[in-house]
């Protein structure tokens, strides 16, 4: 999950959201996935999603 206000990626860790230490290692692992989000996508969110897709679907 990308938090636009914090400008950081987070992952669920059993009971809470934890900031991802190295977001450059994030990848979408399956070609079938559900992407949900906000109606108010900001430029940092757009960039984070674009970079994630570039890493995941080369």
TIVO-2410 file (N, C-alpha, C; in nm, 3 decimals):
# residues 58
REC num residu      c1      c2      c3 atome chaine
REC   1      X   0.085  -0.115   0.000     N      A
REC   1      X   0.000   0.000   0.000    CA      A
REC   1      X   0.090   0.122   0.000     C      A
REC   2      X   0.062   0.215  -0.093     N      A
REC   2      X   0.141   0.339  -0.097    CA      A
REC   2      X   0.063   0.449  -0.028     C      A
REC   3      X   0.125   0.511   0.070     N      A
REC   3      X   0.065   0.623   0.143    CA      A
REC   3      X   0.117   0.752   0.083     C      A
REC   4      X   0.030   0.824   0.014     N      A
REC   4      X   0.072   0.947  -0.053    CA      A
REC   4      X   0.116   1.055   0.045     C      A
REC   5      X   0.050   1.064   0.160     N      A
REC   5      X   0.086   1.165   0.259    CA      A
REC   5      X   0.225   1.140   0.316     C      A
REC   6      X   0.258   1.014   0.339     N      A
REC   6      X   0.389   0.979   0.394    CA      A
REC   6      X   0.492   0.954   0.285     C      A
REC   7      X   0.445   0.943   0.159     N      A
REC   7      X   0.532   0.917   0.044    CA      A
REC   7      X   0.614   0.791   0.066     C      A
REC   8      X   0.544   0.683   0.109     N      A
REC   8      X   0.614   0.559   0.141    CA      A
REC   8      X   0.522   0.440   0.117     C      A
REC   9      X   0.586   0.324   0.089     N      A
REC   9      X   0.514   0.197   0.075    CA      A
REC   9      X   0.503   0.130   0.212     C      A
REC  10      X   0.389   0.061   0.234     N      A
REC  10      X   0.367  -0.013   0.358    CA      A
REC  10      X   0.317  -0.154   0.325     C      A
REC  11      X   0.347  -0.249   0.413     N      A
REC  11      X   0.301  -0.387   0.399    CA      A
REC  11      X   0.237  -0.429   0.531     C      A
REC  12      X   0.134  -0.513   0.521     N      A
REC  12      X   0.067  -0.563   0.640    CA      A
REC  12      X   0.154  -0.667   0.707     C      A
REC  13      X   0.179  -0.651   0.837     N      A
REC  13      X   0.263  -0.743   0.914    CA      A
REC  13      X   0.185  -0.791   1.035     C      A
REC  14      X   0.101  -0.890   1.014     N      A
REC  14      X   0.021  -0.958   1.116    CA      A
REC  14      X  -0.083  -0.871   1.185     C      A
REC  15      X  -0.042  -0.761   1.248     N      A
REC  15      X  -0.140  -0.680   1.321    CA      A
REC  15      X  -0.135  -0.531   1.286     C      A
REC  16      X  -0.041  -0.492   1.201     N      A
REC  16      X  -0.031  -0.349   1.168    CA      A
REC  16      X   0.045  -0.329   1.037     C      A
REC  17      X   0.034  -0.208   0.985     N      A
REC  17      X   0.107  -0.169   0.865    CA      A
REC  17      X   0.249  -0.130   0.904     C      A
REC  18      X   0.346  -0.184   0.831     N      A
REC  18      X   0.488  -0.153   0.855    CA      A
REC  18      X   0.545  -0.091   0.727     C      A
REC  19      X   0.627   0.013   0.743     N      A
REC  19      X   0.690   0.074   0.626    CA      A
REC  19      X   0.788  -0.024   0.562     C      A
REC  20      X   0.784  -0.031   0.430     N      A
REC  20      X   0.874  -0.119   0.355    CA      A
REC  20      X   1.013  -0.056   0.357     C      A
REC  21      X   1.111  -0.131   0.404     N      A
REC  21      X   1.247  -0.078   0.419    CA      A
REC  21      X   1.312  -0.049   0.285     C      A
REC  22      X   1.291  -0.137   0.186     N      A
REC  22      X   1.354  -0.119   0.055    CA      A
REC  22      X   1.249  -0.133  -0.055     C      A
REC  23      X   1.178  -0.026  -0.085     N      A
REC  23      X   1.070  -0.033  -0.184    CA      A
REC  23      X   1.119  -0.070  -0.324     C      A
REC  24      X   1.248  -0.057  -0.353     N      A
REC  24      X   1.301  -0.096  -0.483    CA      A
REC  24      X   1.287  -0.246  -0.506     C      A
REC  25      X   1.267  -0.323  -0.400     N      A
REC  25      X   1.250  -0.468  -0.412    CA      A
REC  25      X   1.105  -0.510  -0.427     C      A
REC  26      X   1.011  -0.416  -0.417     N      A
REC  26      X   0.869  -0.450  -0.432    CA      A
REC  26      X   0.839  -0.491  -0.575     C      A
REC  27      X   0.764  -0.599  -0.591     N      A
REC  27      X   0.721  -0.647  -0.721    CA      A
REC  27      X   0.580  -0.703  -0.709     C      A
REC  28      X   0.503  -0.691  -0.816     N      A
REC  28      X   0.375  -0.760  -0.825    CA      A
REC  28      X   0.410  -0.900  -0.872     C      A
REC  29      X   0.375  -1.000  -0.792     N      A
REC  29      X   0.421  -1.136  -0.818    CA      A
REC  29      X   0.333  -1.220  -0.906     C      A
REC  30      X   0.215  -1.172  -0.941     N      A
REC  30      X   0.123  -1.250  -1.021    CA      A
REC  30      X   0.059  -1.159  -1.125     C      A
REC  31      X   0.046  -1.206  -1.249     N      A
REC  31      X  -0.016  -1.120  -1.351    CA      A
REC  31      X  -0.164  -1.091  -1.324     C      A
REC  32      X  -0.226  -1.168  -1.237     N      A
REC  32      X  -0.365  -1.144  -1.198    CA      A
REC  32      X  -0.367  -1.085  -1.057     C      A
REC  33      X  -0.407  -0.960  -1.048     N      A
REC  33      X  -0.410  -0.893  -0.919    CA      A
REC  33      X  -0.522  -0.790  -0.920     C      A
REC  34      X  -0.559  -0.745  -0.804     N      A
REC  34      X  -0.659  -0.639  -0.791    CA      A
REC  34      X  -0.589  -0.514  -0.742     C      A
REC  35      X  -0.607  -0.407  -0.816     N      A
REC  35      X  -0.551  -0.279  -0.774    CA      A
REC  35      X  -0.664  -0.188  -0.731     C      A
REC  36      X  -0.661  -0.143  -0.609     N      A
REC  36      X  -0.763  -0.050  -0.558    CA      A
REC  36      X  -0.693   0.076  -0.512     C      A
REC  37      X  -0.766   0.182  -0.499     N      A
REC  37      X  -0.699   0.303  -0.457    CA      A
REC  37      X  -0.794   0.418  -0.430     C      A
REC  38      X  -0.744   0.535  -0.455     N      A
REC  38      X  -0.813   0.658  -0.423    CA      A
REC  38      X  -0.860   0.729  -0.549     C      A
REC  39      X  -0.958   0.813  -0.535     N      A
REC  39      X  -0.999   0.898  -0.647    CA      A
REC  39      X  -0.910   1.020  -0.657     C      A
REC  40      X  -0.831   1.045  -0.555     N      A
REC  40      X  -0.746   1.164  -0.550    CA      A
REC  40      X  -0.599   1.126  -0.563     C      A
REC  41      X  -0.564   1.071  -0.678     N      A
REC  41      X  -0.427   1.027  -0.701    CA      A
REC  41      X  -0.337   1.147  -0.725     C      A
REC  42      X  -0.233   1.158  -0.645     N      A
REC  42      X  -0.138   1.268  -0.655    CA      A
REC  42      X  -0.017   1.225  -0.737     C      A
REC  43      X   0.068   1.318  -0.771     N      A
REC  43      X   0.183   1.288  -0.856    CA      A
REC  43      X   0.276   1.184  -0.793     C      A
REC  44      X   0.300   1.191  -0.663     N      A
REC  44      X   0.387   1.091  -0.600    CA      A
REC  44      X   0.324   0.952  -0.605     C      A
REC  45      X   0.193   0.942  -0.595     N      A
REC  45      X   0.124   0.814  -0.608    CA      A
REC  45      X   0.134   0.760  -0.750     C      A
REC  46      X   0.116   0.848  -0.847     N      A
REC  46      X   0.130   0.809  -0.988    CA      A
REC  46      X   0.269   0.754  -1.016     C      A
REC  47      X   0.370   0.825  -0.966     N      A
REC  47      X   0.509   0.783  -0.987    CA      A
REC  47      X   0.535   0.649  -0.919     C      A
REC  48      X   0.487   0.632  -0.797     N      A
REC  48      X   0.509   0.506  -0.723    CA      A
REC  48      X   0.447   0.388  -0.798     C      A
REC  49      X   0.327   0.406  -0.851     N      A
REC  49      X   0.259   0.299  -0.925    CA      A
REC  49      X   0.332   0.270  -1.056     C      A
REC  50      X   0.370   0.376  -1.126     N      A
REC  50      X   0.443   0.359  -1.253    CA      A
REC  50      X   0.573   0.281  -1.230     C      A
REC  51      X   0.648   0.319  -1.129     N      A
REC  51      X   0.774   0.250  -1.099    CA      A
REC  51      X   0.751   0.105  -1.058     C      A
REC  52      X   0.647   0.079  -0.980     N      A
REC  52      X   0.613  -0.058  -0.941    CA      A
REC  52      X   0.583  -0.143  -1.064     C      A
REC  53      X   0.502  -0.089  -1.157     N      A
REC  53      X   0.469  -0.162  -1.279    CA      A
REC  53      X   0.593  -0.186  -1.365     C      A
REC  54      X   0.680  -0.086  -1.375     N      A
REC  54      X   0.801  -0.102  -1.454    CA      A
REC  54      X   0.888  -0.214  -1.398     C      A
REC  55      X   0.902  -0.220  -1.266     N      A
REC  55      X   0.982  -0.327  -1.203    CA      A
REC  55      X   0.916  -0.463  -1.219     C      A
REC  56      X   0.784  -0.465  -1.214     N      A
REC  56      X   0.711  -0.592  -1.210    CA      A
REC  56      X   0.688  -0.655  -1.346     C      A
REC  57      X   0.670  -0.573  -1.450     N      A
REC  57      X   0.628  -0.626  -1.580    CA      A
REC  57      X   0.724  -0.587  -1.692     C      A
REC  58      X   0.853  -0.612  -1.672     N      A
REC  58      X   0.953  -0.582  -1.774    CA      A
REC  58      X   0.940  -0.676  -1.891     C      A
***
